[in-house]
Amino acid sequence: MLPALFRFLARLPLPLLHNLGALAGWLAWLASPTYRRNFRLHIRQAGMMEAKAEAIAEAGKALLELPKIWLRPQDEVIERVVRVSGWELVEAAWEAKRGIVFLTPHLGCFEITAQYYAARKPMTVLYRRPKQDWLAPLIEEGRGANLKLAPADLSGVRRLLKALKGGEAVGMLPDQVPGNGEGAWLPFFGRSAYTMTLAARLAQSVPGGATVLLAYAERLHYGAGYYLKLFPLSAPLAGDLTQRAAQINRELETLIRQCPGQYLWGYNRYKVPAGAQSPQTD
């Protein structure tokens, strides 16, 4: 039933999916007190309450566009990217031949950024298998030959390292809460968040350091497509592992401030992973 619904949604026009998604976003807001509480807490913590109404609708759009991103042919998917800025950074990284670490937070259409790159060169992305077993084959089906999945475990880290050492690109959601022992409590919009250190570690895993790029695809109005934006870090990563991870958090904050209405504020960014000690009790 649900796989069939996903396949049906994948055939609908993007403007219709986004309209339905905006409605779904508001329905989720009205239906879930926990979602409302997390959403309000996070967007207020960041000082971006003015973006609340837009972000509620955009969260629904993010959900309803996924079938189209995952299940339609790759050529069709990347054609939805109608504008790109910063691509010269990618080309410069190719020339440097030290590999690329793409950091894409839960901002805009984060699935299409990897698809766009993988249509040109191989890319390995950190992948956490969904809890719903029926969903995994659909996600894996829509990746394309150049987009490789690395599970969020030690074997996956090895794949990411191998890709970087081969001069290829890797990608991850750096604002995703890692498992216990895989991160550090660091500031994110002024509050301690359990933060992955993997991105900071990977960036310095090759001689000379990999190229680190920030990326997100802004969702354009009326289903007109996506605007892919790429940025360099404001300064090279420096210091020890924790300091570098903290710097990445600050870079993400700057990125999110550009487009706060398309960040997933309902994502439980400040949760305490199972087995981890809350920073309040350190």
WOFEN-V346821 format. One record per pair of residues at least 24 apart in sequence whose ideal C-beta (glycine too) atoms are under 8 Angstrom apart, sorted by the first residue. I is the first residue (numbers start at 1). J is the second residue. Records with the same first field share a line. If there is no record, write none. Layout:
I->J / J
This chain:
2->132 / 134 / 135
3->134 / 137 / 138
6->67 / 70 / 71 / 138
7->67 / 71
9->64 / 67 / 68
10->67 / 68 / 70 / 71 / 72
12->68
13->223
14->65 / 68 / 80 / 223 / 225
15->222 / 223 / 224
16->223
17->61 / 64 / 65 / 67 / 68 / 223
18->61 / 64 / 65 / 219 / 222 / 223
19->223
20->60 / 64
21->57 / 60 / 61 / 62 / 63 / 64 / 65
22->57 / 58 / 60 / 61
23->60
24->60 / 63 / 64
25->56 / 57 / 58 / 59 / 60 / 61 / 63
26->56 / 57 / 60
27->60
28->59 / 60 / 266
29->56
35->266
38->265 / 266 / 267 / 268
39->265 / 266
41->270
42->189 / 265 / 266 / 267 / 269 / 270
43->260 / 265
45->189 / 190 / 191
46->189 / 190 / 253 / 256 / 260 / 265
47->189
48->257 / 260
51->260 / 261
52->265
54->261 / 262
55->260 / 261 / 262 / 263 / 265
58->219 / 261 / 262
59->264 / 265 / 266
61->219
62->109 / 219 / 262 / 264
65->109 / 219
66->111
67->138
69->109 / 111 / 112 / 115 / 142
70->111 / 138 / 139 / 141 / 142
71->138 / 141 / 142
72->142
74->115 / 118 / 119 / 142 / 144
75->119
77->112 / 115 / 142
78->112 / 115 / 116 / 119
80->112 / 225 / 226
81->112 / 116 / 217 / 225 / 226 / 227 / 228
82->220 / 224 / 225 / 226 / 227
83->225 / 226 / 227 / 228
84->116 / 227 / 228 / 229 / 230
85->227 / 228 / 229 / 230
86->213 / 229 / 230 / 231
87->230
89->211 / 213 / 230 / 231 / 232
90->117 / 213 / 230
92->211
93->211 / 213
94->121
96->208 / 211
97->167
98->167 / 206 / 207 / 208 / 209 / 210 / 211
99->163 / 164 / 165 / 166 / 167 / 168 / 169 / 170 / 206 / 210 / 211
100->168 / 169 / 170 / 210 / 211 / 212 / 213
101->164 / 169 / 170 / 171 / 172 / 199 / 202 / 203 / 210 / 211 / 212 / 213
102->169 / 170 / 171 / 172 / 213 / 215
103->171 / 172 / 174 / 199 / 212 / 213 / 214 / 215 / 248 / 251 / 252
104->171 / 172 / 173 / 174 / 214 / 215 / 216
105->173 / 174 / 175 / 216 / 252 / 255 / 256 / 263
106->173 / 175 / 176 / 263 / 264 / 267
107->216 / 255 / 256 / 259 / 262 / 263 / 264
108->216 / 217 / 218 / 219 / 226 / 259 / 262
109->217 / 219 / 226
110->173 / 216 / 217
112->217 / 226 / 228
113->171 / 215 / 216 / 217 / 228
114->147 / 171
115->143 / 144 / 147
116->217 / 228
117->169 / 171
118->143 / 144 / 146 / 147
119->144 / 146
120->146
121->146 / 168 / 169
122->146 / 147 / 148 / 163 / 168 / 169
123->147 / 148 / 163 / 168 / 169 / 170 / 171
124->148 / 149 / 150 / 159 / 160 / 163 / 168 / 169 / 170 / 171
125->149 / 150 / 170 / 171 / 172
126->150 / 152 / 156 / 160 / 170 / 171 / 172 / 173 / 198
127->151 / 152 / 156
128->152 / 176
152->178 / 179
157->198
160->198 / 202
161->202 / 205
164->202 / 205 / 206 / 210
165->205 / 206
170->202
172->196 / 198 / 199
174->199 / 248 / 252
175->252 / 267 / 269
177->268 / 269 / 271 / 273
178->273
179->273 / 274
180->273 / 274 / 275 / 276
181->275 / 276
183->245 / 273
184->241 / 242 / 245
185->279 / 282
186->242 / 245 / 246 / 249
187->246 / 249
188->249 / 252 / 253 / 269 / 270
189->253
191->270
192->270 / 279
193->249 / 269 / 270
194->270 / 271 / 272 / 273 / 276
195->245 / 246 / 248 / 249
196->245
197->241 / 242 / 244 / 245
199->245 / 248
200->237 / 241 / 244 / 245 / 247 / 248
201->241
203->237 / 244
204->237 / 244
209->236 / 237
212->237
214->251 / 252 / 255
216->255 / 259 / 262
218->259 / 262
219->262
229->258
231->255
